[in-house]
Amino acid sequence: MKIKDVAKLSPTERFLYWIQERESIRLKKEAGEPKPWTDDEVLQRYFFTNPYRENDKTTVWFRENVRDLLRDSPEVVFATICFRWFNYIPTGIVLLQERLLTDWNLKAAKQRLRALDRVFTGAFNISNSGSIKPKIDRVCDDYIEPIWKDVEKLIGDAAEWQTLEQGHKRIGQYMGMGGSGFMAYEVVCDLRYTKWLDHATDKESWSNPGPGAKRGLNRLLNRHP
């Protein structure tokens, strides 16, 4: 669809059009069809994430190499939290090879991570929350290590979760996981495909919309973003 035609659609129609067209691009690409996969000039020129989080490249890697293999294991809870702090496949490969996703060692992790050219995702900004520590130290010392020390209690609590909201609230108690709840939501979105939250009664009724989602919802409702 051409830009001038998209502009004629209502906000809801544009949103539904984008979902359909972006998913069509993914299917054509995966089928090996040649470019262009769409006649939409904007979708041809710019990168947009998938409508379905499960199809994002990083999530696919994590699902196939970690989450599905550990889906019934208590280890998947910490592994998910640990990986999402970096959310970068090359870092995930190193953490997996060194068994740091399931048997965390603070000293070894920092030493190994410092040897990498790049450690964190560029998809979203991981805040130091005012700390002057280097980001690797901040994340490993203050965000991941306390969860590892508390992991048995966390897993015990996870066994009682009946909803995504319960899991989100519990994980949000850890430093770096609160605030907007973005990071905690990343984790429960993964754990909903494991035994720890696959039975959640609010999978189709609850979410934790971040700033971008809120702006989008306002646009759909013809409100100021």
C-alpha positions as a Markdown table, in Angstrom:
| # | Residue | x | y | z |
|---|---|---|---|---|
| 1 | Met | 0.0 | 0.0 | 0.0 |
| 2 | Lys | 1.3 | 3.5 | -0.9 |
| 3 | Ile | 1.9 | 6.1 | 1.8 |
| 4 | Lys | -1.0 | 8.3 | 0.4 |
| 5 | Asp | -3.4 | 5.4 | 0.7 |
| 6 | Val | -2.2 | 4.5 | 4.2 |
| 7 | Ala | -2.8 | 8.1 | 5.3 |
| 8 | Lys | -6.5 | 7.7 | 4.4 |
| 9 | Leu | -7.0 | 4.9 | 6.9 |
| 10 | Ser | -8.2 | 5.5 | 10.5 |
| 11 | Pro | -5.7 | 4.9 | 13.3 |
| 12 | Thr | -7.1 | 1.5 | 14.0 |
| 13 | Glu | -7.1 | 0.5 | 10.3 |
| 14 | Arg | -3.5 | 1.7 | 10.0 |
| 15 | Phe | -2.5 | -0.3 | 13.0 |
| 16 | Leu | -4.2 | -3.5 | 11.7 |
| 17 | Tyr | -2.7 | -2.9 | 8.3 |
| 18 | Trp | 0.8 | -2.6 | 9.7 |
| 19 | Ile | 0.4 | -5.9 | 11.7 |
| 20 | Gln | -0.7 | -7.7 | 8.6 |
| 21 | Glu | 1.9 | -6.2 | 6.3 |
| 22 | Arg | 4.8 | -6.6 | 8.7 |
| 23 | Glu | 3.9 | -10.3 | 9.3 |
| 24 | Ser | 3.6 | -10.8 | 5.6 |
| 25 | Ile | 7.1 | -9.5 | 5.2 |
| 26 | Arg | 8.4 | -11.9 | 7.7 |
| 27 | Leu | 6.7 | -14.9 | 6.1 |
| 28 | Lys | 8.0 | -14.0 | 2.6 |
| 29 | Lys | 11.5 | -13.4 | 3.9 |
| 30 | Glu | 11.6 | -16.8 | 5.7 |
| 31 | Ala | 10.2 | -18.5 | 2.6 |
| 32 | Gly | 13.2 | -17.2 | 0.7 |
| 33 | Glu | 11.3 | -14.9 | -1.6 |
| 34 | Pro | 13.3 | -12.1 | -3.2 |
| 35 | Lys | 13.0 | -8.4 | -2.1 |
| 36 | Pro | 11.0 | -6.3 | -2.0 |
| 37 | Trp | 8.6 | -8.2 | 0.3 |
| 38 | Thr | 6.2 | -5.3 | 0.3 |
| 39 | Asp | 5.2 | -2.3 | -1.8 |
| 40 | Asp | 4.9 | -0.1 | 1.3 |
| 41 | Glu | 7.7 | 2.5 | 1.0 |
| 42 | Val | 8.0 | 3.0 | 4.7 |
| 43 | Leu | 8.3 | -0.7 | 5.5 |
| 44 | Gln | 10.8 | -1.1 | 2.7 |
| 45 | Arg | 13.1 | 1.6 | 4.0 |
| 46 | Tyr | 12.9 | 1.3 | 7.8 |
| 47 | Phe | 13.3 | -1.5 | 10.4 |
| 48 | Phe | 10.2 | -2.4 | 12.5 |
| 49 | Thr | 10.1 | -5.1 | 15.1 |
| 50 | Asn | 7.8 | -8.1 | 14.6 |
| 51 | Pro | 4.2 | -7.8 | 15.7 |
| 52 | Tyr | 4.8 | -11.0 | 17.6 |
| 53 | Arg | 7.6 | -10.9 | 20.2 |
| 54 | Glu | 8.2 | -14.6 | 19.7 |
| 55 | Asn | 9.4 | -14.0 | 16.2 |
| 56 | Asp | 12.1 | -11.4 | 17.2 |
| 57 | Lys | 15.6 | -12.7 | 16.4 |
| 58 | Thr | 16.9 | -12.4 | 19.9 |
| 59 | Thr | 13.8 | -14.1 | 21.4 |
| 60 | Val | 14.1 | -16.9 | 18.8 |
| 61 | Trp | 17.7 | -17.6 | 19.8 |
| 62 | Phe | 16.9 | -17.5 | 23.5 |
| 63 | Arg | 13.8 | -19.8 | 23.0 |
| 64 | Glu | 15.7 | -22.4 | 21.0 |
| 65 | Asn | 18.9 | -22.4 | 22.9 |
| 66 | Val | 17.8 | -21.8 | 26.5 |
| 67 | Arg | 14.2 | -21.4 | 27.3 |
| 68 | Asp | 12.7 | -24.4 | 25.6 |
| 69 | Leu | 15.5 | -26.7 | 26.9 |
| 70 | Leu | 14.9 | -25.5 | 30.5 |
| 71 | Arg | 11.2 | -24.9 | 30.3 |
| 72 | Asp | 10.4 | -27.3 | 33.2 |
| 73 | Ser | 13.5 | -26.6 | 35.2 |
| 74 | Pro | 13.9 | -24.2 | 38.0 |
| 75 | Glu | 17.0 | -23.0 | 36.3 |
| 76 | Val | 15.0 | -21.2 | 33.6 |
| 77 | Val | 13.9 | -18.5 | 36.0 |
| 78 | Phe | 17.3 | -17.2 | 36.7 |
| 79 | Ala | 18.6 | -17.9 | 33.2 |
| 80 | Thr | 15.8 | -15.7 | 31.8 |
| 81 | Ile | 16.5 | -12.8 | 34.1 |
| 82 | Cys | 20.2 | -13.0 | 33.5 |
| 83 | Phe | 20.0 | -13.1 | 29.7 |
| 84 | Arg | 17.4 | -10.3 | 29.4 |
| 85 | Trp | 19.8 | -7.9 | 31.2 |
| 86 | Phe | 22.1 | -8.2 | 28.2 |
| 87 | Asn | 19.5 | -9.2 | 25.5 |
| 88 | Tyr | 22.3 | -9.6 | 23.0 |
| 89 | Ile | 22.9 | -13.0 | 21.2 |
| 90 | Pro | 26.7 | -13.0 | 21.2 |
| 91 | Thr | 26.7 | -12.3 | 24.9 |
| 92 | Gly | 24.1 | -15.0 | 25.4 |
| 93 | Ile | 26.3 | -17.5 | 23.6 |
| 94 | Val | 29.2 | -16.7 | 25.9 |
| 95 | Leu | 27.1 | -16.9 | 29.0 |
| 96 | Leu | 25.6 | -20.2 | 27.8 |
| 97 | Gln | 29.0 | -21.7 | 26.9 |
| 98 | Glu | 30.4 | -20.7 | 30.3 |
| 99 | Arg | 27.3 | -22.1 | 32.1 |
| 100 | Leu | 26.8 | -18.7 | 33.7 |
| 101 | Leu | 23.1 | -18.6 | 32.9 |
| 102 | Thr | 22.5 | -21.6 | 35.2 |
| 103 | Asp | 25.5 | -21.5 | 37.6 |
| 104 | Trp | 26.3 | -17.8 | 38.0 |
| 105 | Asn | 29.7 | -16.7 | 39.2 |
| 106 | Leu | 30.1 | -13.0 | 39.6 |
| 107 | Lys | 33.9 | -12.8 | 39.3 |
| 108 | Ala | 34.0 | -15.1 | 36.3 |
| 109 | Ala | 31.1 | -13.4 | 34.6 |
| 110 | Lys | 32.6 | -9.9 | 34.8 |
| 111 | Gln | 36.0 | -11.2 | 33.7 |
| 112 | Arg | 34.5 | -12.9 | 30.7 |
| 113 | Leu | 32.2 | -10.0 | 29.8 |
| 114 | Arg | 35.0 | -7.4 | 29.9 |
| 115 | Ala | 36.8 | -9.3 | 27.2 |
| 116 | Leu | 33.9 | -8.8 | 24.7 |
| 117 | Asp | 33.8 | -6.0 | 22.2 |
| 118 | Arg | 30.1 | -5.5 | 22.9 |
| 119 | Val | 28.0 | -6.8 | 25.8 |
| 120 | Phe | 24.6 | -5.1 | 25.8 |
| 121 | Thr | 21.7 | -4.8 | 23.3 |
| 122 | Gly | 21.1 | -1.7 | 21.3 |
| 123 | Ala | 17.4 | -2.3 | 21.3 |
| 124 | Phe | 16.7 | -0.6 | 24.6 |
| 125 | Asn | 18.7 | 1.4 | 27.1 |
| 126 | Ile | 19.8 | -0.2 | 30.3 |
| 127 | Ser | 20.0 | 2.5 | 32.9 |
| 128 | Asn | 22.7 | 2.7 | 35.6 |
| 129 | Ser | 20.1 | 4.4 | 37.8 |
| 130 | Gly | 22.5 | 7.2 | 38.8 |
| 131 | Ser | 25.4 | 4.9 | 39.6 |
| 132 | Ile | 28.9 | 5.8 | 38.4 |
| 133 | Lys | 29.9 | 2.2 | 38.1 |
| 134 | Pro | 30.8 | 0.8 | 34.6 |
| 135 | Lys | 27.7 | -0.7 | 33.2 |
| 136 | Ile | 29.0 | -4.3 | 33.4 |
| 137 | Asp | 29.8 | -3.9 | 37.1 |
| 138 | Arg | 26.4 | -2.2 | 37.7 |
| 139 | Val | 24.4 | -4.9 | 36.0 |
| 140 | Cys | 26.4 | -7.8 | 37.4 |
| 141 | Asp | 27.0 | -6.5 | 40.9 |
| 142 | Asp | 23.7 | -4.8 | 41.7 |
| 143 | Tyr | 21.1 | -6.3 | 39.4 |
| 144 | Ile | 22.1 | -10.0 | 38.8 |
| 145 | Glu | 24.1 | -11.0 | 41.8 |
| 146 | Pro | 21.3 | -10.2 | 44.4 |
| 147 | Ile | 18.9 | -12.3 | 42.4 |
| 148 | Trp | 21.3 | -15.2 | 42.3 |
| 149 | Lys | 21.7 | -15.0 | 46.1 |
| 150 | Asp | 18.0 | -15.1 | 46.4 |
| 151 | Val | 17.3 | -17.6 | 43.7 |
| 152 | Glu | 16.0 | -20.4 | 45.9 |
| 153 | Lys | 13.4 | -18.1 | 47.5 |
| 154 | Leu | 12.4 | -16.7 | 44.1 |
| 155 | Ile | 11.9 | -20.2 | 42.7 |
| 156 | Gly | 9.8 | -21.2 | 45.7 |
| 157 | Asp | 7.6 | -18.1 | 45.1 |
| 158 | Ala | 7.4 | -18.8 | 41.4 |
| 159 | Ala | 5.9 | -22.2 | 42.1 |
| 160 | Glu | 2.9 | -20.4 | 43.6 |
| 161 | Trp | 2.3 | -17.9 | 40.8 |
| 162 | Gln | -1.1 | -18.1 | 39.1 |
| 163 | Thr | -0.9 | -15.0 | 37.0 |
| 164 | Leu | 1.6 | -13.0 | 35.0 |
| 165 | Glu | 0.9 | -10.0 | 37.2 |
| 166 | Gln | 2.0 | -12.0 | 40.3 |
| 167 | Gly | 5.2 | -12.9 | 38.6 |
| 168 | His | 5.8 | -9.4 | 37.4 |
| 169 | Lys | 5.2 | -7.9 | 40.9 |
| 170 | Arg | 7.6 | -10.4 | 42.5 |
| 171 | Ile | 10.4 | -9.9 | 40.0 |
| 172 | Gly | 9.8 | -6.1 | 40.2 |
| 173 | Gln | 11.0 | -6.2 | 43.8 |
| 174 | Tyr | 14.6 | -6.5 | 42.6 |
| 175 | Met | 16.8 | -3.6 | 41.9 |
| 176 | Gly | 16.6 | -2.5 | 38.3 |
| 177 | Met | 13.4 | -4.5 | 37.7 |
| 178 | Gly | 11.0 | -2.0 | 39.2 |
| 179 | Gly | 10.3 | 1.5 | 38.0 |
| 180 | Ser | 8.2 | 1.2 | 34.8 |
| 181 | Gly | 8.4 | -2.6 | 35.2 |
| 182 | Phe | 9.8 | -2.9 | 31.7 |
| 183 | Met | 12.5 | -5.4 | 32.6 |
| 184 | Ala | 10.3 | -7.5 | 34.8 |
| 185 | Tyr | 7.8 | -7.6 | 31.9 |
| 186 | Glu | 10.4 | -8.9 | 29.6 |
| 187 | Val | 11.0 | -11.7 | 31.9 |
| 188 | Val | 7.4 | -12.8 | 32.5 |
| 189 | Cys | 6.8 | -12.6 | 28.7 |
| 190 | Asp | 9.4 | -15.4 | 28.4 |
| 191 | Leu | 8.3 | -17.3 | 31.5 |
| 192 | Arg | 4.7 | -17.5 | 30.2 |
| 193 | Tyr | 6.1 | -20.2 | 27.8 |
| 194 | Thr | 7.5 | -22.3 | 30.7 |
| 195 | Lys | 5.9 | -24.3 | 33.3 |
| 196 | Trp | 6.2 | -21.4 | 35.8 |
| 197 | Leu | 3.7 | -19.3 | 34.0 |
| 198 | Asp | 2.2 | -21.3 | 31.1 |
| 199 | His | -0.9 | -21.8 | 33.2 |
| 200 | Ala | -1.3 | -18.1 | 34.1 |
| 201 | Thr | -5.0 | -17.1 | 34.1 |
| 202 | Asp | -4.3 | -13.6 | 32.8 |
| 203 | Lys | -2.3 | -14.3 | 29.7 |
| 204 | Glu | -5.0 | -12.8 | 27.5 |
| 205 | Ser | -6.1 | -10.0 | 29.8 |
| 206 | Trp | -3.1 | -8.4 | 31.5 |
| 207 | Ser | 0.0 | -6.6 | 30.3 |
| 208 | Asn | 2.5 | -3.9 | 31.5 |
| 209 | Pro | 2.5 | -1.3 | 28.7 |
| 210 | Gly | 5.7 | 0.7 | 28.5 |
| 211 | Pro | 6.0 | 4.4 | 27.3 |
| 212 | Gly | 6.0 | 3.4 | 23.6 |
| 213 | Ala | 2.9 | 1.2 | 24.0 |
| 214 | Lys | 1.1 | 3.9 | 25.8 |
| 215 | Arg | 1.8 | 6.4 | 23.1 |
| 216 | Gly | 0.5 | 3.9 | 20.5 |
| 217 | Leu | -2.7 | 3.3 | 22.5 |
| 218 | Asn | -3.3 | 7.0 | 22.7 |
| 219 | Arg | -2.9 | 7.3 | 19.0 |
| 220 | Leu | -5.4 | 4.5 | 18.4 |
| 221 | Leu | -7.9 | 6.3 | 20.6 |
| 222 | Asn | -7.3 | 9.7 | 18.8 |
| 223 | Arg | -5.7 | 11.1 | 22.0 |
| 224 | His | -2.5 | 13.2 | 22.2 |
| 225 | Pro | 0.4 | 10.8 | 22.4 |
